[in-house]
Amino acid sequence: MLASRRWIAPCLMAASGLMLASCAETAIVANTTKEITQASTPAAKSSPVYKVGKPYQVDGVWYYPGADYSYVATGIASWYGPDFHGKLTANGEVFDMNEVTGAHKTLPLPTIARVTNLDNGRSIMVRINDRGPFVNGRIIDLSRRAAQLLGFEQAGTAKVRVEVEADQSRQLALSLPHDSNEAVPAPAVIAAPRAPVEAQALPPPGQSALASPPPAAPSPAPAPAKPAPFLQAAADPPPAAIKAPPPVVTQGAPGPTNVYVQAGAFSQFDNANRLRAQLSPLGDAKISPVLVNNQQMFRVRLGPLNNVGAADQLLDRIIKAGYKNAELVVAE
């Protein structure tokens, strides 16, 4: 597992690109994108499995993997390549920087997702087979090939939308054996502390969010739920050939986007307002209502920010102030 990765995409000067005249969706053949020189044959042995994984903690932040086939999110993408080429991914595949793959903190491995570069309208299908990126403000880490196809290899980052392809992801789960550890109930799943941005109560003014007392001990875990039918059938089939999606780009119309730092989302307005007041020394925080799964939520955001660099700086300040679950979001 590449959980120790701390690689940050280099902030290179963006190369000037040709403006795409058409806004209609067009299939772009893979050979129109610069090819990467193939590195030496990977020495690692591929033993791919389907896995979701247990909750885990990195730099004081808890992550909760889960099978979410309706997942849609926006944020900032980065990419990784030569330093990890030929090494094993978190689910036992061999990372190939010339394939269209990616890393995500919580989605099942592997998962098929459509990633769209909101700056230029390009989108591709990506096979997510690794964990990461564990860098503040990054939603997904893509292979070098994927970054080339999406047109942000030189810039290092891009504003993106990530959407899980439910049917393809379920079929992929059927084609692989499951991680044997997944059948064992994990008490840590219940005992792990929930993120402060999901809490309904905040510490009193002047007290760091990190100083809150730990949650009360949970009641005994109930018997594990019966796996979904498509997971039951996935235990016996032998490993299928591991192939990333074909490197075909769909060109859509880019639209205006804004980058925000989201510090929290609450179902109670008073909690959102209290967080807004606590963040006031760091910037102009605003509360915006939104419906999430038919539930009224109140998001606390700062911004919009002019560029990714400015957003990164503000995010770092907020995290250092004790709000470790703050994140960058892109509003379309």
MARDOKOL-472577 format. One record per residue (C-alpha): residue number from 1; residue in one letter; z, y, x negated. Coordinates in nm, 3 decimals. Each point is the difference from the previous one (the first is absolute). Layout:
# MARDOKOL-472577
  nr rest       w       v       u
 NUM    A       Z       Y       X
...
This chain:
# MARDOKOL-472577
  nr rest       w       v       u
   1    M   0.000   0.000   0.000
   2    L  -0.088   0.342  -0.131
   3    A   0.309   0.161   0.151
   4    S   0.084   0.160  -0.334
   5    R  -0.323   0.197  -0.005
   6    R   0.063   0.368  -0.062
   7    W  -0.364   0.086  -0.069
   8    I  -0.111   0.339   0.122
   9    A  -0.371   0.070   0.050
  10    P  -0.112   0.251  -0.265
  11    C  -0.047   0.354   0.127
  12    L  -0.347   0.051  -0.136
  13    M  -0.223   0.292   0.088
  14    A  -0.217  -0.098   0.294
  15    A  -0.362  -0.043  -0.093
  16    S  -0.241   0.204   0.209
  17    G  -0.171  -0.220   0.258
  18    L  -0.307   0.025   0.215
  19    M   0.063   0.122   0.352
  20    L  -0.094  -0.262   0.258
  21    A  -0.238   0.159   0.246
  22    S   0.031  -0.246   0.283
  23    C   0.309  -0.046   0.215
  24    A  -0.134  -0.314   0.167
  25    E   0.143  -0.334  -0.106
  26    T  -0.219  -0.151  -0.272
  27    A   0.035  -0.322  -0.195
  28    I   0.006   0.079  -0.372
  29    V  -0.110  -0.292  -0.215
  30    A   0.251  -0.095  -0.268
  31    N  -0.242   0.051  -0.288
  32    T  -0.012   0.375   0.070
  33    T   0.350   0.022  -0.145
  34    K   0.056  -0.011  -0.375
  35    E   0.079  -0.354  -0.111
  36    I   0.302  -0.073  -0.219
  37    T  -0.041  -0.191  -0.322
  38    Q   0.146  -0.345   0.067
  39    A   0.311  -0.064  -0.203
  40    S   0.079  -0.330  -0.166
  41    T   0.056  -0.299   0.226
  42    P   0.353   0.012   0.144
  43    A   0.231  -0.258  -0.158
  44    A   0.248  -0.018   0.288
  45    K  -0.029  -0.293   0.240
  46    S  -0.047   0.093   0.363
  47    S   0.234  -0.170   0.250
  48    P  -0.041   0.215   0.310
  49    V   0.233  -0.026   0.298
  50    Y   0.053   0.194   0.320
  51    K   0.332   0.183  -0.008
  52    V   0.182   0.276   0.178
  53    G   0.308   0.016  -0.218
  54    K   0.363   0.108   0.039
  55    P   0.132   0.356   0.001
  56    Y   0.027   0.135  -0.353
  57    Q   0.123   0.314  -0.173
  58    V  -0.171   0.213  -0.264
  59    D   0.161   0.317  -0.141
  60    G   0.251   0.015   0.283
  61    V  -0.258  -0.036   0.280
  62    W  -0.012  -0.303   0.227
  63    Y  -0.335  -0.146   0.111
  64    Y  -0.036  -0.237   0.295
  65    P  -0.315  -0.218  -0.013
  66    G  -0.133  -0.113   0.335
  67    A  -0.312  -0.115   0.183
  68    D  -0.117   0.315   0.177
  69    Y  -0.353  -0.056   0.129
  70    S  -0.010   0.340   0.170
  71    Y   0.084   0.185  -0.321
  72    V  -0.172   0.339  -0.044
  73    A   0.131   0.256  -0.246
  74    T  -0.118   0.296  -0.206
  75    G   0.108   0.108  -0.345
  76    I  -0.104   0.027  -0.363
  77    A  -0.177  -0.285  -0.183
  78    S   0.000  -0.065  -0.374
  79    W  -0.175  -0.271  -0.206
  80    Y   0.075  -0.245  -0.280
  81    G  -0.222  -0.198  -0.235
  82    P  -0.014  -0.114  -0.366
  83    D   0.375  -0.021  -0.062
  84    F   0.036  -0.264   0.274
  85    H  -0.338  -0.174  -0.016
  86    G   0.047  -0.376  -0.018
  87    K   0.368   0.003   0.098
  88    L   0.144  -0.171   0.307
  89    T   0.051   0.196   0.319
  90    A   0.310  -0.032   0.220
  91    N  -0.151  -0.291   0.201
  92    G  -0.134  -0.195  -0.299
  93    E  -0.358   0.125  -0.018
  94    V  -0.156   0.128  -0.321
  95    F  -0.055   0.374   0.005
  96    D  -0.361   0.093  -0.074
  97    M  -0.059   0.374  -0.028
  98    N  -0.367  -0.060   0.085
  99    E   0.083  -0.143   0.343
 100    V   0.078   0.206   0.311
 101    T   0.376  -0.056   0.025
 102    G   0.320   0.199   0.037
 103    A   0.379   0.005  -0.005
 104    H   0.233   0.099   0.286
 105    K   0.379   0.009   0.027
 106    T   0.052  -0.190   0.327
 107    L  -0.317  -0.157   0.147
 108    P  -0.041  -0.381  -0.018
 109    L  -0.182  -0.136  -0.304
 110    P  -0.289  -0.032   0.036
 111    T  -0.104   0.241   0.274
 112    I  -0.342   0.146   0.074
 113    A   0.006   0.376   0.063
 114    R  -0.254   0.276   0.036
 115    V   0.070   0.290  -0.236
 116    T  -0.170   0.333   0.071
 117    N  -0.019   0.288  -0.245
 118    L   0.071   0.295   0.229
 119    D  -0.139   0.245  -0.256
 120    N  -0.356  -0.137   0.009
 121    G  -0.017  -0.235   0.300
 122    R  -0.064  -0.319  -0.200
 123    S   0.172  -0.321   0.112
 124    I   0.014  -0.358  -0.128
 125    M   0.168  -0.329   0.087
 126    V   0.275  -0.089  -0.247
 127    R   0.190  -0.323  -0.067
 128    I   0.367   0.094  -0.051
 129    N   0.152  -0.263  -0.228
 130    D   0.274   0.177  -0.198
 131    R   0.316   0.208   0.035
 132    G   0.017   0.370  -0.089
 133    P  -0.051   0.277  -0.083
 134    F   0.360   0.091  -0.079
 135    V  -0.079   0.364  -0.071
 136    N   0.125   0.282   0.220
 137    G  -0.255   0.110   0.257
 138    R  -0.250  -0.286  -0.029
 139    I  -0.087  -0.218   0.299
 140    I  -0.238  -0.249  -0.166
 141    D  -0.120  -0.094  -0.349
 142    L  -0.365  -0.106  -0.019
 143    S  -0.195  -0.188  -0.264
 144    R  -0.224   0.203  -0.227
 145    R  -0.307  -0.134   0.181
 146    A   0.137   0.110   0.337
 147    A   0.075   0.347  -0.138
 148    Q  -0.358   0.025  -0.127
 149    L  -0.145  -0.099   0.336
 150    L   0.220   0.251   0.180
 151    G  -0.096   0.270  -0.248
 152    F   0.336   0.095  -0.154
 153    E   0.006  -0.184  -0.333
 154    Q  -0.022   0.322  -0.201
 155    A   0.243   0.198   0.217
 156    G   0.258  -0.281  -0.014
 157    T   0.126   0.051   0.357
 158    A  -0.143   0.052   0.349
 159    K   0.120   0.068   0.354
 160    V  -0.057  -0.322   0.191
 161    R   0.050  -0.180   0.329
 162    V   0.095  -0.370  -0.014
 163    E  -0.069  -0.221   0.305
 164    V   0.074  -0.374   0.016
 165    E  -0.287  -0.218   0.125
 166    A   0.201  -0.230   0.227
 167    D  -0.246  -0.284   0.064
 168    Q  -0.112  -0.035  -0.361
 169    S   0.359   0.015  -0.124
 170    R   0.111  -0.275   0.238
 171    Q  -0.290  -0.222  -0.107
 172    L   0.092   0.061  -0.362
 173    A   0.357  -0.110   0.070
 174    L  -0.135  -0.326   0.143
 175    S  -0.205  -0.074  -0.311
 176    L   0.287  -0.003  -0.250
 177    P   0.319  -0.202  -0.047
 178    H   0.317   0.194   0.068
 179    D   0.261   0.092  -0.254
 180    S   0.263  -0.275   0.027
 181    N   0.279   0.256  -0.030
 182    E  -0.100   0.161   0.329
 183    A   0.144  -0.289   0.202
 184    V   0.354   0.065  -0.127
 185    P   0.199   0.256   0.206
 186    A   0.102   0.294  -0.216
 187    P   0.333   0.168   0.084
 188    A  -0.115   0.300  -0.203
 189    V  -0.253   0.075   0.271
 190    I   0.286   0.106   0.228
 191    A   0.245   0.126  -0.262
 192    A  -0.245   0.232  -0.174
 193    P   0.077   0.366   0.079
 194    R  -0.250   0.179   0.218
 195    A  -0.178   0.310  -0.126
 196    P   0.176   0.330   0.075
 197    V  -0.313   0.142   0.166
 198    E   0.041  -0.259   0.275
 199    A   0.371   0.066   0.057
 200    Q   0.131   0.172   0.309
 201    A   0.285   0.176  -0.180
 202    L  -0.007   0.222  -0.308
 203    P   0.283   0.085  -0.240
 204    P   0.184   0.329   0.065
 205    P  -0.140   0.313  -0.171
 206    G   0.069   0.007  -0.369
 207    Q   0.019  -0.377  -0.036
 208    S  -0.292  -0.185  -0.162
 209    A  -0.194  -0.239   0.218
 210    L   0.059  -0.261  -0.268
 211    A   0.376   0.029   0.035
 212    S   0.007  -0.142   0.352
 213    P   0.225  -0.307   0.038
 214    P  -0.180  -0.335   0.009
 215    P  -0.075  -0.146   0.342
 216    A   0.252  -0.233   0.161
 217    A  -0.035  -0.369  -0.071
 218    P  -0.254  -0.152   0.239
 219    S   0.079  -0.275   0.244
 220    P  -0.113  -0.351  -0.097
 221    A  -0.376  -0.033  -0.009
 222    P  -0.154  -0.177   0.299
 223    A  -0.209  -0.310  -0.045
 224    P  -0.340   0.084  -0.149
 225    A  -0.267   0.067   0.257
 226    K  -0.277  -0.252   0.045
 227    P  -0.299   0.101  -0.216
 228    A  -0.308   0.135   0.170
 229    P  -0.260  -0.268   0.079
 230    F  -0.244   0.116  -0.262
 231    L   0.269  -0.031  -0.267
 232    Q   0.091  -0.356   0.101
 233    A  -0.351  -0.117  -0.071
 234    A  -0.006   0.165  -0.340
 235    A   0.234  -0.233  -0.190
 236    D  -0.236  -0.285  -0.089
 237    P  -0.350   0.132  -0.082
 238    P  -0.085   0.001  -0.373
 239    P  -0.053   0.338  -0.169
 240    A  -0.330   0.158   0.093
 241    A  -0.223   0.176  -0.246
 242    I   0.146   0.342  -0.068
 243    K  -0.261   0.263   0.066
 244    A   0.039   0.372   0.050
 245    P  -0.200   0.168   0.278
 246    P  -0.361   0.087  -0.089
 247    P  -0.026   0.339  -0.177
 248    V  -0.180   0.180   0.282
 249    V   0.081   0.362   0.078
 250    T  -0.027   0.152   0.346
 251    Q  -0.063   0.373  -0.002
 252    G   0.159   0.205   0.276
 253    A   0.058   0.370   0.051
 254    P   0.294   0.147  -0.194
 255    G   0.231   0.232   0.190
 256    P   0.270   0.255  -0.076
 257    T   0.328  -0.148  -0.119
 258    N   0.342   0.135  -0.095
 259    V   0.269  -0.152  -0.223
 260    Y   0.365   0.015   0.107
 261    V   0.331  -0.127  -0.133
 262    Q   0.166  -0.196   0.282
 263    A   0.375  -0.023  -0.054
 264    G   0.093  -0.189   0.315
 265    A  -0.082  -0.101   0.357
 266    F   0.265  -0.023   0.274
 267    S   0.024  -0.087   0.366
 268    Q   0.271   0.266   0.047
 269    F  -0.097   0.365  -0.041
 270    D   0.347   0.099  -0.123
 271    N  -0.028  -0.236  -0.297
 272    A  -0.342   0.137  -0.088
 273    N   0.129   0.355   0.028
 274    R   0.296  -0.077  -0.226
 275    L  -0.233  -0.139  -0.267
 276    R  -0.227   0.304   0.035
 277    A   0.299   0.226  -0.070
 278    Q   0.106  -0.206  -0.302
 279    L  -0.351   0.027  -0.147
 280    S  -0.033   0.375   0.054
 281    P   0.093   0.086  -0.363
 282    L  -0.295  -0.211  -0.119
 283    G  -0.268   0.138   0.229
 284    D  -0.107   0.087   0.352
 285    A   0.068  -0.322   0.191
 286    K  -0.135  -0.035   0.353
 287    I   0.063  -0.246   0.282
 288    S  -0.299  -0.150   0.180
 289    P   0.030  -0.233   0.303
 290    V  -0.219  -0.310   0.017
 291    L  -0.025  -0.316   0.211
 292    V   0.039  -0.322  -0.200
 293    N  -0.043  -0.319   0.201
 294    N   0.072   0.200   0.316
 295    Q   0.325   0.132  -0.148
 296    Q   0.063   0.369  -0.059
 297    M   0.064   0.068  -0.370
 298    F   0.067   0.321  -0.192
 299    R  -0.148   0.023  -0.350
 300    V   0.138   0.233  -0.265
 301    R  -0.279   0.121  -0.229
 302    L  -0.057   0.262  -0.267
 303    G  -0.347   0.140  -0.054
 304    P  -0.292   0.002   0.016
 305    L  -0.045  -0.008  -0.377
 306    N  -0.312   0.131  -0.171
 307    N  -0.066  -0.309  -0.214
 308    V   0.142  -0.335  -0.109
 309    G   0.158   0.151  -0.312
 310    A   0.199   0.254   0.200
 311    A   0.102  -0.271   0.248
 312    D   0.120  -0.225  -0.284
 313    Q   0.218   0.279  -0.142
 314    L   0.165   0.073   0.335
 315    L   0.050  -0.371   0.069
 316    D   0.173  -0.047  -0.335
 317    R   0.238   0.289   0.076
 318    I   0.091  -0.147   0.339
 319    I   0.055  -0.349  -0.144
 320    K   0.218   0.139  -0.279
 321    A   0.206   0.180   0.266
 322    G   0.093  -0.341   0.141
 323    Y  -0.268  -0.073   0.260
 324    K  -0.151  -0.304  -0.170
 325    N  -0.206  -0.113   0.298
 326    A  -0.202   0.319   0.025
 327    E  -0.374  -0.064  -0.019
 328    L  -0.337   0.172  -0.006
 329    V  -0.210  -0.019   0.315
 330    V  -0.348   0.124   0.078
 331    A  -0.067   0.158   0.339
 332    E  -0.360  -0.025   0.116
